[in-house]
């Protein structure tokens, strides 16, 4: 029997320690190999599902078709963007701000049958129509407004209608207390 001093050593370690370390490494390699085989089986199933019923040439046709579809979608998006800009420009020139002021033109003689209406676009350009009613008849006047100004003197009611039309957007925004920042969109997902 050999004494401990005469025991076999490898790299300065006892042979039993080296054997134990090698055994643990073999077990780890076997586990890693089983894990790799499992992953390869999953990928193989996905590949077979992808290729089932389709040949390589068929897949190429599908890919080319999808690229053509994407090109059509891109062209359509450009067209829609261009049309959106045109519509927006048209809307800026359309009447979007109005105000109506009713008044008694002849101090309690005809009631509040007279009115002033202001019709403006986004640039505060448009017209003011003043219709004065009395017992003898009706008189209607139109005055051109350019960028919020009239070159013909305005009556008090016409000035009031013009200011009301110019600030209608601000009034509407003041009524809208909910903003996108206040709304929690996560609730709807």
Secondary structure, 3 states (H helix, E strand, C coil): CCCHHHCCEECCEEHHHHHHHHHHHHHHHHHHHHHHHHHHHHHHHHHHHHHCCCCHHHHHHHHHHHHHHHHHHHHHHHHHHHHHHHHHHHHHCCCCEEEEEEECCCCCCCCCCEEEEEEECCCCCEEEEEEEECCCCEEEEEEEEECCECCCCCCHHHHHHHHHHHCHHHHHHHHCCCCCCCCCHHHHC
